[in-house]
Each structure stands twice: as C-alpha cells, then as structure tokens.
Amino acid sequence: MLPTESSTSLIYSDVRARVPLSRRVAVGAATAAALLLFGAPTRAKTQHSQPASAPTLVPIQPELFSAGGALTNAFADFDKDGDGDLDLFVALRDKPNMMFRNDGGHFSDIADSLGMAWGGRAPHVSTNGTVRPCAADVNNDGVIDLFTANYGPNGLFLGRTTGAFDDVSRAWGVRLDGHYDTCAFADIDNDGKLDFYVNGTVSATESFRDYIYHQTTNHYADITPSNIIVLQSSHGAQWADVDADGALDLALAGSRADATHALLHNTLPPLAARRSLRIRVVDAHGHATRAGAEVRIYATGTNRLLGMRLVDTGSGYDSQSDIPVHFGLASMAQVDIEVTVPANGKRTTTRTRRVSPGSWVGKVMTVRG
C-alpha cells in the first residue's frame, strides 16, 4: 500500500549528492543520462578496435522503411502475434504510427487495422505525434499492451489474445492532452501491478508537468510527489534498483539550464522492498542478446500467472540498457520462472521451478534462454 497523496513526497528523496562522481552524468541537450547511471557498474569498459573490413548492411524493404516526410521518434519490438518473429511498432511525430508485422523477415504495416495508427492522438493534426511507445503487460494477463506518450492525448491500449488492441486511455484515467516525451513502466510499490512514469515536454517557453501513475483496479491514479512535479525534467527517464534494496529508484534528465540531473531514491519500507525479484536473461554464452524475450512468473506448481515482463533494451529515450526485469511480489512464496525467446520463427521456452525470492534479495538472478 502506498502512502496517501499528502505524504507521497516522502517516497522519493534526491540522492545526487551521495552518488560517487564516477557515476554522475552531466546533462546537456535531451540526453540519456538516466540510462547511463544504470549501466552495469561492475563491468569494466573496454576499447573495441574496428574490424579489418566493415560488414555490408543491406536495406530491408526500403519502400516500406525508408518512406520520408515524417520524424521518427522511437520504436518497440516484441512478438506481438506469437509467431516467433519480433514485430516492430514505430512512433512518428507528424504522421501515422506504424506497426510492422514480421512474417519470416517480411514486414507489413498493420497499424491502421489494429486502431494503433494514431496512438490515441487526433488523426491528421500536424502538431500532434507519438514521441515514445512503451510495451508492457499492464493488466497481468500475459499479453503485451502499449502506452504512447504523445504530443496530443496519451494512449493506453490493452492487447488481446486475438491480436487486437482495446483503447482504454480514458477508462483508465491516462488520456492527458498535452506534450509528453517519454514513458517508463515499473512496479514502484511491489504490489504486483505495473505503475508508470510519463514526463512532460520542457522547452524554453513551456513546461508540461510530469506524472507518476499508480495502478489500482483497472485504473491509474496520479500520485506524483511534489518534489518531482517541480523538476524541469524531460526526455530521459529510467527506473532501476540502484542500491539493490528491492525497490525501484528513478533517474531523470532534462535539457534546460534548471533541469539538472535527478537521482531519486524510493524509500519503500524495507519489508515491502524485499518483496521483489530481479531477473536478467542472457543467451547460452552469457551475452545480453535476448531483447524481446518474455519473462513470466507463476505460483509454484501451477499455471497461475503472477506477472509478465518484456526484456526491453531500449526503454530510455535516446538510449539503450541491459537492466534486469523486475517483479514486485505479493508474498515471498516460491515461484516458477518461464522465459520465452522468440527468434527465427520459433518460440523457445525454458522453466526454472521452485525459486525462492528470499534467496535473491539484493542480487540479480541470471537465466539462460
């Protein structure tokens, strides 16, 4: 249970002064500083020499992917139709968005047929656009959903097993009309339901406020603490468990002179913070090549789904990451972990049974998939 609205300002404390200089990032124009904070701190940086001969890169369906006249902002890749191929949602600022269905390496734009072409914003309005799509299983049904941070009303679309999407933006209370740059999902209170952050555009002449939304039953409530509302953050945003206490912390970046980088500690009570599990998915060689993999946890010995996360290496605006997926848990009871990797038209699934979350407090569990 989160504190009441009047006390939420205590949830996040600014810890910039306590971060070693080696892990602080100066923020210039709309950077990915939030993400840089959470690069694997134990892995030394290495210099990579150029190969003797550069690989040849051949355009894929240039008639589809090279269409001009629009400003591309961000994309999200996941196996939308469960056929073992990663599909692609592309956000555009001044034209319809695109949902590319991947059929064995051949792509088709099906956004319009799914009702996703405009992402919740008004069609054919030149000042509107989708800046950031975020893919996540919002309602714990095992199907990927999409949120679109827009210039114009934001959109929330719940995926169905049929492949269609339902627009629940207004019903769930997130259809804000304004200018928004990025979104980031996280279970901020470890209750098993995904909450999220969306930040407003900040420029020299205007400032749209940021929001932290807490999920209740089929609805999101604004619980943004006052100390976050006053920050002039924009574009860069990332959740990660910086201090390994089990609760997700928040890093924000911005481009204005008064938008210094903020690292905000989640002061969730220790017992609640411990109710979590972090899982990193790697390939057989231990490399983080499993973008688009789906991680599900079940009550041990059952098919009762407790949650699903997507291995997403690009959730920070203008940035990439290798951050473990994070599950908040209602209890510390054992769980079964299922990892599904879509690749080359196949979906390969592995299960790790009878995992005790208490054994992984303060640590990251690595699963090869």
Secondary structure, 3 states (H helix, E strand, C coil): CCCCHHHHHHCEEECHHHCCHHHCCCCCCCCCHHHHCCCCCCCCCCCCCCCCCCCCCCCCCHHHHCCCCCCEEEEEEECCCCCCCCEEEEEECCCCCEEEEEECCEEEECHHHHCCCCCCCCCCCCCCEEEEEEEECCCCCCCCEEEEEEEEECEEEEECCCCCEEECCCCCCCCCEEEEEEEEEECCCCCCCCEEEEEECECCCCECCCEEEEECCCCEEECCCHHHHCCCCCCCEEEECCCCCCCCEEEECCCCCCCCCEEEEECCCHHHHHCEEEEEEECCCCCCCCCCCEEEEEECCCCCEEEEEECCCCCCCCCCCCCCEEEECCCCCCEEEEEEEEECCEEEEEEEEEECHHHHCCCCEEEEC
